[in-house]
């Protein structure tokens, strides 16, 4: 079968590497979009830590395409990489090659987004705590009907941030209703459909934006939502001067990258020593600035 052939190629490559000492220091890194502002910071952290540990990286940008993601995985394994750091996309569960990675016992660390169907190491922002603090900042400004805007609400990060939002609403004695959840879908949070939904919601006076606005779109979005008290996850605080912003969350991008690489190197070493290790989840606190 194709999977058996992949396993054989991977095992043969590992044997060849042991004989000629080639490709012992290479790991693969997969990201869904090189243009998304979150990933350069993560990549920098990965590269810096890998350099410190004597590894080099192969980088693949798979454009949130499960088939392209799968092809990169196969290519990297054929090149004899020692492990993988992967930033999954909202649709990565359509890529069944993750199961093959488990069968091959390839060390894997996910960052930013978890895949609950698989038991992999994970390094991510502590989304629940960050969303809780951001929503609480809106509550402190006397907003009482607060919405939650995200795209692809079934992804790990969106679910975690919604949980933090709902906890804050409950702790501040505010009523929650499912009509306050706005899911813009994979097209991004600035779709006309999402904005229309928000505008139609009666008495809405606050909004937690759970996915990072593209810096190029930020000013326009803030203008459209100028009548709402806002808190948002963001890439940079440089442009956040609007009077209606209650708080912003800056994700620990560089730290996520560094700790992803550290955890992968640790997993590779444990595999070399034939030690069975439990999969780890590392959550890193985000910086929440209240204005």
C-alpha positions as CSV (number, residue, x, y, z in Angstrom):
1,X,0.0,0.0,0.0
2,X,1.1,3.6,-0.4
3,X,1.4,3.9,3.4
4,X,3.6,0.8,3.6
5,X,5.8,2.2,0.9
6,X,6.1,5.5,2.8
7,X,7.1,3.6,6.0
8,X,9.8,1.6,4.1
9,X,11.2,4.8,2.5
10,X,11.4,6.5,5.9
11,X,13.1,3.6,7.5
12,X,15.6,3.2,4.7
13,X,16.4,6.9,4.9
14,X,17.0,6.7,8.6
15,X,19.3,3.7,8.1
16,X,21.2,5.6,5.4
17,X,21.5,8.7,7.6
18,X,23.1,6.6,10.4
19,X,25.6,5.2,8.0
20,X,26.8,8.5,6.4
21,X,25.8,10.9,9.2
22,X,23.7,13.1,6.8
23,X,20.5,14.9,7.6
24,X,20.9,14.3,11.3
25,X,20.2,17.9,12.2
26,X,17.2,18.7,10.0
27,X,13.6,19.3,11.0
28,X,10.6,20.3,9.0
29,X,8.4,23.3,9.7
30,X,5.0,23.7,8.1
31,X,2.8,26.9,8.2
32,X,-0.5,27.5,6.5
33,X,0.2,31.0,5.2
34,X,3.6,32.8,5.1
35,X,1.7,36.1,4.6
36,X,-0.2,36.0,7.9
37,X,1.5,38.3,10.4
38,X,1.5,35.8,13.2
39,X,3.9,33.4,11.5
40,X,7.1,35.4,11.0
41,X,7.4,35.8,14.8
42,X,6.8,32.1,15.4
43,X,9.3,31.2,12.6
44,X,11.9,33.5,14.1
45,X,11.6,31.8,17.5
46,X,11.8,28.3,15.9
47,X,14.9,29.3,13.8
48,X,16.7,30.9,16.7
49,X,16.2,27.9,19.0
50,X,17.0,25.4,16.4
51,X,20.2,27.2,15.7
52,X,21.1,27.1,19.4
53,X,20.5,23.4,19.4
54,X,22.4,22.6,16.2
55,X,19.4,22.0,13.9
56,X,18.5,23.4,10.5
57,X,15.0,23.7,9.2
58,X,13.1,22.9,6.0
59,X,10.2,25.3,5.6
60,X,6.9,24.5,3.8
61,X,4.1,27.0,3.2
62,X,1.1,24.9,2.4
63,X,-1.5,27.6,1.9
64,X,-4.1,26.0,4.1
65,X,-4.4,23.3,1.5
66,X,-4.6,19.8,3.2
67,X,-3.2,18.0,0.1
68,X,-0.3,20.4,-0.2
69,X,0.3,19.9,3.5
70,X,0.4,16.2,3.0
71,X,2.8,16.4,0.1
72,X,5.2,18.5,2.2
73,X,5.0,15.9,5.0
74,X,5.9,13.1,2.5
75,X,8.7,15.2,1.0
76,X,10.2,16.0,4.4
77,X,10.1,12.4,5.5
78,X,11.8,11.3,2.3
79,X,14.6,13.8,3.1
80,X,15.1,12.2,6.5
81,X,14.0,15.0,8.8
82,X,14.2,14.2,12.5
83,X,10.8,15.7,13.4
84,X,8.1,18.2,12.5
85,X,6.8,21.5,13.9
86,X,3.4,22.2,12.4
87,X,1.0,25.1,12.5
88,X,-2.3,23.4,11.5
89,X,-5.0,25.1,9.5
90,X,-8.7,25.1,10.2
91,X,-9.0,22.2,7.7
92,X,-5.9,20.2,8.5
93,X,-8.1,17.3,9.8
94,X,-8.8,16.6,6.1
95,X,-5.1,15.5,5.8
96,X,-5.1,11.9,6.9
97,X,-1.3,11.8,6.8
98,X,-1.2,12.8,10.4
99,X,-2.1,9.2,11.2
100,X,0.9,8.1,9.2
101,X,3.2,10.4,11.3
102,X,1.9,8.6,14.4
103,X,2.5,5.2,12.8
104,X,6.0,6.2,11.9
105,X,6.7,7.5,15.4
106,X,7.8,10.8,14.0
107,X,8.3,13.5,16.7
108,X,5.7,16.2,16.1
109,X,4.9,19.5,17.9
110,X,1.9,21.5,16.9
111,X,1.7,25.2,17.6
112,X,-1.1,27.7,17.8
113,X,-3.8,25.2,16.9
114,X,-4.5,21.7,18.4
115,X,-5.9,18.7,16.5
116,X,-8.0,16.9,19.1
117,X,-8.2,13.8,17.0
118,X,-4.5,13.2,17.5
119,X,-2.3,13.1,20.6
120,X,0.5,15.5,19.6
121,X,2.7,17.9,21.6
122,X,1.2,21.4,21.6
123,X,2.5,24.9,22.3
124,X,0.0,27.7,22.1
125,X,-1.3,30.9,23.6
126,X,-3.3,30.5,26.8
127,X,-6.4,31.6,24.9
128,X,-8.9,31.1,27.7
129,X,-7.1,33.4,30.1
130,X,-6.4,36.0,27.4
131,X,-10.0,36.1,26.2
132,X,-11.3,36.3,29.8
133,X,-9.1,39.3,30.6
134,X,-9.9,41.0,27.3
135,X,-13.7,40.6,27.7
136,X,-13.5,41.7,31.3
137,X,-11.9,44.9,30.1
138,X,-15.0,45.6,28.0
139,X,-17.2,44.8,30.9
140,X,-15.3,47.3,33.1
141,X,-16.3,50.0,30.6
142,X,-20.0,49.4,31.4
143,X,-20.8,47.5,28.2
144,X,-23.6,45.0,28.9
145,X,-24.4,43.2,25.6
146,X,-21.1,42.0,24.3
147,X,-20.6,39.9,21.1
148,X,-17.8,37.5,20.1
149,X,-16.4,37.7,16.5
150,X,-14.3,34.9,15.1
151,X,-13.7,32.9,11.9
152,X,-14.0,29.1,11.9
153,X,-15.4,28.9,15.4
154,X,-14.7,25.2,15.5
155,X,-11.0,25.6,15.5
156,X,-9.0,25.1,18.7
157,X,-8.1,28.7,19.2
158,X,-11.6,30.0,18.5
159,X,-13.2,27.5,20.9
160,X,-10.8,28.3,23.6
161,X,-11.3,32.1,23.2
162,X,-15.1,31.7,23.2
163,X,-14.8,29.7,26.5
164,X,-12.8,32.6,28.1
165,X,-15.4,35.1,26.7
166,X,-18.3,33.2,28.2
167,X,-16.6,32.8,31.5
168,X,-16.0,36.5,31.7
169,X,-19.7,37.2,30.8
170,X,-20.9,34.9,33.5
171,X,-18.5,36.3,36.2
172,X,-19.7,39.8,35.4
173,X,-23.4,38.8,35.6
174,X,-24.1,39.4,31.9
175,X,-26.5,37.3,29.9
176,X,-25.1,35.1,27.1
177,X,-27.0,34.1,24.0
178,X,-25.9,32.2,21.0
179,X,-27.0,35.1,18.8
180,X,-24.0,37.0,20.2
181,X,-21.5,34.7,18.5
182,X,-20.5,35.8,15.0
183,X,-18.7,33.3,12.9
184,X,-17.4,34.8,9.7
185,X,-16.2,31.5,8.3
186,X,-12.9,30.9,6.5
187,X,-13.1,34.1,4.4
188,X,-11.8,36.1,7.4
189,X,-13.4,38.3,10.0
190,X,-13.9,41.3,7.7
191,X,-16.5,39.8,5.4
192,X,-19.5,41.8,4.6
193,X,-21.7,39.0,6.0
194,X,-20.0,39.2,9.4
195,X,-20.3,43.0,9.6
196,X,-24.0,42.9,8.6
197,X,-24.7,40.3,11.3
198,X,-23.1,42.6,13.9
199,X,-24.9,45.7,12.7
200,X,-28.3,43.9,12.8
201,X,-27.9,42.7,16.4
202,X,-30.0,44.9,18.7
203,X,-28.4,46.8,21.6
204,X,-24.9,45.4,21.0
205,X,-22.5,47.7,22.8
206,X,-19.3,45.6,22.9
207,X,-17.4,43.1,20.9
208,X,-14.4,40.8,21.5
209,X,-12.6,40.2,18.2
210,X,-11.0,36.8,18.6
211,X,-8.9,36.6,15.5
212,X,-6.1,39.0,14.7
213,X,-6.9,41.7,12.2
214,X,-4.6,42.2,9.3
215,X,-2.7,45.4,10.0
216,X,-3.8,46.7,6.6
217,X,-7.5,46.3,7.4
218,X,-7.4,47.3,11.0
219,X,-8.2,51.0,10.6
220,X,-11.2,50.3,8.4
221,X,-12.6,47.7,10.7
222,X,-12.3,50.0,13.7
223,X,-14.1,52.8,11.8
224,X,-17.0,50.5,10.9
225,X,-17.3,49.3,14.5
226,X,-16.7,52.8,16.1
227,X,-20.0,52.6,18.1
228,X,-18.9,49.5,20.0
229,X,-16.5,49.1,22.8
230,X,-13.8,46.7,21.5
231,X,-11.2,44.3,22.7
232,X,-9.1,42.3,20.2
233,X,-6.3,39.9,19.6
234,X,-3.7,41.7,17.6
235,X,-0.2,41.3,16.1
236,X,1.1,44.7,17.1
237,X,-0.1,47.5,19.3
238,X,1.4,50.2,17.1
239,X,-1.9,51.2,15.4
240,X,-4.2,50.8,18.4
241,X,-5.2,54.4,19.1
242,X,-9.0,54.3,18.6
243,X,-10.9,55.7,21.6
244,X,-13.3,52.7,21.7
245,X,-10.7,50.1,22.3
246,X,-10.8,48.7,25.9
247,X,-8.0,46.2,25.6
248,X,-5.8,44.3,23.2
249,X,-4.1,41.0,23.4
250,X,-0.6,40.5,21.9
251,X,0.2,36.9,21.3
252,X,3.6,35.5,22.4
253,X,4.6,34.6,18.9
254,X,8.4,34.4,19.4
255,X,8.0,32.4,22.6
256,X,5.6,30.0,20.9
257,X,8.3,29.4,18.3
258,X,11.1,29.0,20.8
259,X,9.2,26.6,23.0
260,X,7.9,24.6,20.0
261,X,11.5,24.0,18.9
262,X,12.7,23.2,22.5
263,X,9.9,20.7,22.9
264,X,10.7,19.0,19.5
265,X,14.4,18.8,20.3
266,X,13.5,17.2,23.7
267,X,11.2,14.7,21.9
268,X,13.9,13.8,19.4
269,X,16.4,13.2,22.2
270,X,14.0,11.0,24.1
271,X,13.4,9.0,21.0
272,X,17.1,8.6,20.5
273,X,17.4,7.3,24.1
274,X,14.4,5.0,23.5
275,X,12.5,6.7,26.3
276,X,8.7,6.7,26.1
277,X,7.5,10.2,26.8
278,X,4.0,11.6,27.4
279,X,2.8,14.3,25.0
280,X,2.9,17.8,26.5
281,X,0.7,20.8,26.2
282,X,2.5,24.1,26.9
283,X,0.3,27.2,27.2
284,X,2.0,30.6,27.2
285,X,0.5,33.7,28.7
286,X,-0.3,36.5,26.3
287,X,0.2,40.2,27.1
288,X,-3.2,41.8,27.7
289,X,-3.1,45.6,27.7
290,X,-6.1,47.4,29.2
291,X,-6.6,51.0,27.9
